[in-house]
């Protein structure tokens, strides 16, 4: 499996990716282990130090990730309808699948304290060093080198 997103919730590290065209997930591994199976610019989030109540609410009421969706896409579970994400204008709930970039944006909006980063040369580069949580504006595509820009250090 090639990881498309790596994350840490309240119970440990996990990843989602694609293997032979199928969406796959893994949990219980280590960040270092998941980094080995990730390409540069794979997004990472760490929710271990965020507000637990807000994170739990997001996990249960928020969307699921579908790593096969194109950037900015949402797919409704019961209708199968696919649409484009519009910040503040899309109805997204636990019956929605969203692209990785949409998930990251919603997580950033809904759960203060989550740390964001990307994989670079097999290492985690965290927010503050690199821009990532607004990744859909930078053309994020799972598994494709998307050219995240380094932030100015001024």
Secondary structure as the mmCIF struct_conf table of DSSP 4:
data_model
#
loop_
_struct_conf.conf_type_id
_struct_conf.id
_struct_conf.beg_label_comp_id
_struct_conf.beg_label_asym_id
_struct_conf.beg_label_seq_id
_struct_conf.end_label_comp_id
_struct_conf.end_label_asym_id
_struct_conf.end_label_seq_id
STRN STRN1 UNK A 2 UNK A 8
BEND BEND1 UNK A 10 UNK A 11
STRN STRN2 UNK A 13 UNK A 19
TURN_TY1_P TURN_TY1_P1 UNK A 20 UNK A 21
STRN STRN3 UNK A 22 UNK A 27
BEND BEND2 UNK A 28 UNK A 28
HELX_RH_AL_P HELX_RH_AL_P1 UNK A 31 UNK A 36
TURN_TY1_P TURN_TY1_P2 UNK A 37 UNK A 37
STRN STRN4 UNK A 38 UNK A 46
TURN_TY1_P TURN_TY1_P3 UNK A 48 UNK A 49
BEND BEND3 UNK A 50 UNK A 50
HELX_RH_AL_P HELX_RH_AL_P2 UNK A 52 UNK A 61
BEND BEND4 UNK A 62 UNK A 62
HELX_LH_PP_P HELX_LH_PP_P1 UNK A 63 UNK A 63
STRN STRN5 UNK A 64 UNK A 65
TURN_TY1_P TURN_TY1_P4 UNK A 67 UNK A 68
BEND BEND5 UNK A 69 UNK A 69
HELX_LH_PP_P HELX_LH_PP_P2 UNK A 70 UNK A 70
TURN_TY1_P TURN_TY1_P5 UNK A 71 UNK A 72
STRN STRN6 UNK A 73 UNK A 76
TURN_TY1_P TURN_TY1_P6 UNK A 77 UNK A 79
STRN STRN7 UNK A 82 UNK A 84
TURN_TY1_P TURN_TY1_P7 UNK A 87 UNK A 89
BEND BEND6 UNK A 90 UNK A 90
TURN_TY1_P TURN_TY1_P8 UNK A 94 UNK A 95
STRN STRN8 UNK A 96 UNK A 98
HELX_RH_AL_P HELX_RH_AL_P3 UNK A 100 UNK A 110
TURN_TY1_P TURN_TY1_P9 UNK A 112 UNK A 113
STRN STRN9 UNK A 115 UNK A 120
TURN_TY1_P TURN_TY1_P10 UNK A 121 UNK A 122
STRN STRN10 UNK A 123 UNK A 126
TURN_TY1_P TURN_TY1_P11 UNK A 127 UNK A 129
STRN STRN11 UNK A 130 UNK A 130
TURN_TY1_P TURN_TY1_P12 UNK A 133 UNK A 134
HELX_RH_3T_P HELX_RH_3T_P1 UNK A 135 UNK A 138
TURN_TY1_P TURN_TY1_P13 UNK A 139 UNK A 139
TURN_TY1_P TURN_TY1_P14 UNK A 142 UNK A 143
BEND BEND7 UNK A 144 UNK A 144
HELX_LH_PP_P HELX_LH_PP_P3 UNK A 148 UNK A 149
STRN STRN12 UNK A 150 UNK A 150
HELX_LH_PP_P HELX_LH_PP_P4 UNK A 151 UNK A 152
#
